[in-house]
Amino acid sequence: MHHTEDMDELMTCRLDHVRKAVEPCTLVIFGASGDLTARKLVPALYHLSKDGQMPSDFRIIGFARREKSAASWRAELREALAAFSRSQPVDEPVWEAFAQRVDYCQGDLGDAAAYAKLAEHIQSFPTPELQQNLLFYLATSPSQFSVVAGHLHEAKLLHRDNHGFWQRLVIEKPFGRDLDSARKLNHELTRFAHEQQVFRIDHYLGKETVQNILTFRFANSIFERLWNRDAVDHIQITVSEKLGVGSRGGYYEEAGALRDMLQNHLMQVLALVTMEPPVSLDAEPVRDEKVKLLSSLRRLRPDQVAANVVRGQYREGFVAGEAQAAYRSESKVNPQSNVETFVAAKLFIDNWRWAGVPIYLRTGKALPLSASEVRVQFKPTPNVLFAAQCGPLLDANALTLRLQPDEGISLRFTGKVPGVGYGLRPVRMHFSYDSEFGAYTPEAYERLLLDAIIGDATLFIRRDEVEQAWEIVDSIRAGWDGLPLDKREFYPAGNWGPHLADELLTQSGRAWREPRNP
Ligand code: BG6
């Protein structure tokens, strides 16, 4: 069979699999007036409809405090699509058909009567599936998660036993602010729903390139056998962002880079890159392996934090030629704030495969460019043959998984420069999503919403996973001990964090790899 026919066949299998499992249902979005709904959720639902992936019948109800009619909410969503949809212009017939299924329910999240009204609304739908297969999307402030779940339970919209139908809660981050609060939240939610009904979002898991980590590792034979302490010198994971905190200062003051990015996105990428092969690709085996990995990440004692974790905060500067104000002068930020906008860490995984291999993570705002990538740096060869030409340091092999942008994978190796003699130089092999699959990449939220509708929890975070990740973050915070930032912890916007972050690697003769934008 021709190569592309083969590929088409595989894709068709996946689509058939999805179609079979999508049952008619009602989605209720709490926090319907918010940014996430406009920017991500509704464009994702619209695209799923456009691509024929939504159930044969569905309803969407926006729930929020503001008084407005269904018609005016639809008009807002139509505008949001024009601004944020990944495909333009908006397809009018698709939008019209979609909009007919969209409704609005005004209410206060803490008001029992509002949930009674919501229940009544849902009961007015024509089929038992639309009345009882219910997906509740909690795009609200975290303090409301258990309030909403409790009210849904009281209004008999959320049941622990399903009688042939299903109800699910999709929960946005942040899931707690430390281990204690996450445990408490988990405990409260399980009063109203089973763990299997709770879908905790980490939108990084919806990214194609992040899902491809497991495929790359376990559907190929040549890399996995090198994926261990014998062959790997160290691993670097960078998630850098050009932008400052912008209008999110209020949220960020409560979070900081550690809670905003490292607790979730970086920990998830780290787990996928380093976990053992699961016994199958079902939700529980995959999540079991992630939990095992996170539990073998070495916890730092408070006195070890300074030597292994660097925090930073951006001062004013220039990012790619554009002026960027200091974090402390951003709106809704305390002018004396000690919140970190950058964090870099050197971590160790105490298991058989990775013992002794440093894992470096870094993430921050107002950095020189936006890029997320994983670099697996292999050990050098014994340099007995080329020492005369290259000196003692022959460039070692490295594999870079570019998660975004310029999605792809590169392998760096040493080649001979053509010509007389033995000039050597690093060269690369590239795989690029764009040239292999075309520019089409679904948004993370499309995949995640569809999986939540189907009930596939593989790409959602399980209770014990979230708790493990908080334990690591808490161990770092304990080392910072509420101390103010030191002079050396500030970095001018547009730099790769404070110098201390470089020293984390240079002290052992290593260096960060600078991601390059295409
Ligand atoms: C969010 C963080 O979870 O992820 C933001 O709250 C961050 O601060 C964003 O900007 C990054 O996501 P992406 O998909 O743009 O890499």
Residues whose N, C-alpha, C, O or C-beta is under 5 A from the ligand:
A	BS01	BG6	D260
